[in-house]
């Protein structure tokens, strides 16, 4: 999973006990399941135009047999601003 745009406060951490939040950087997240959170008036784009993690949101990026995303708090939208069930849940 690639973070391609960051605006404002965006943080990531491994989804493991004892892991700490750190500022997200552009590039690939590899090596486990990650949590990503955005602060007020902040957002992050994943895979260029795939998804936008909206402000005040928390997601889990799963790296199981297929990469998938769970929205734990807040919401995600298409980068063009569309919201709703029409968005894909899996990354292939």
C-alpha positions in Angstrom: 0.0 0.0 0.0 1.4 3.4 -1.0 0.8 6.7 0.6 1.0 9.2 -2.2 -0.2 12.5 -0.7 -0.2 13.8 2.9 -1.9 17.0 4.1 -1.9 18.0 7.7 -1.4 15.5 10.6 -1.2 11.9 9.3 0.2 9.2 11.5 0.8 5.4 11.2 1.8 2.5 13.4 1.9 -1.3 13.2 -1.3 -2.9 14.6 0.6 -4.6 17.4 0.6 -4.0 21.2 3.4 -1.6 22.2 3.9 0.0 18.8 4.0 3.8 18.7 2.4 6.3 16.4 4.8 8.2 14.1 4.3 10.7 11.3 3.5 9.1 8.0 5.9 9.5 5.1 5.2 9.2 1.4 5.9 5.7 0.1 5.1 2.1 0.8 3.8 0.5 4.0 5.1 -3.1 4.1 5.7 -5.8 6.7 2.5 -6.1 8.6 -0.9 -4.7 9.4 -0.9 -0.9 9.9 -3.2 1.6 11.5 -3.4 5.0 9.8 -5.0 8.1 11.4 -5.7 11.6 10.2 -6.1 14.7 12.3 -8.5 17.6 11.9 -8.4 19.2 8.5 -6.0 16.5 7.3 -6.1 13.7 4.7 -4.0 11.1 3.0 -4.3 9.6 -0.5 -3.5 5.9 -1.0 -2.3 4.5 -4.3 -2.5 7.9 -6.1 -6.2 8.0 -7.1 -7.5 4.9 -5.2 -8.7 6.4 -1.9 -8.6 9.5 0.3 -8.6 9.0 4.0 -10.7 11.9 5.2 -10.0 14.1 8.3 -10.5 12.6 11.8 -10.4 9.0 10.4 -8.7 5.8 11.5 -8.2 2.9 9.2 -6.6 -0.6 9.4 -4.6 -1.7 6.3 -4.5 -5.5 6.2 -1.8 -7.4 4.4 -3.4 -10.9 4.4 -3.9 -12.9 1.3 -5.1 -9.7 -0.4 -4.6 -6.2 0.9 -7.8 -4.7 2.3 -8.8 -1.7 4.3 -11.1 -1.5 7.3 -12.5 1.9 8.3 -12.5 2.0 12.1 -13.6 5.6 12.6 -14.5 8.4 10.2 -14.6 7.8 6.5 -12.8 7.4 3.2 -13.8 8.9 -0.1 -12.6 8.6 -3.7 -9.9 11.2 -4.5 -12.5 13.0 -6.7 -14.7 13.4 -3.6 -17.3 10.7 -4.2 -18.4 8.9 -1.1 -20.3 5.7 -0.4 -20.7 2.0 -1.1 -19.5 2.3 -4.7 -15.9 2.4 -3.5 -13.9 -0.8 -3.7 -12.9 -2.6 -0.4 -10.0 -4.6 -1.7 -6.7 -3.6 -3.4 -5.6 -6.1 -6.0 
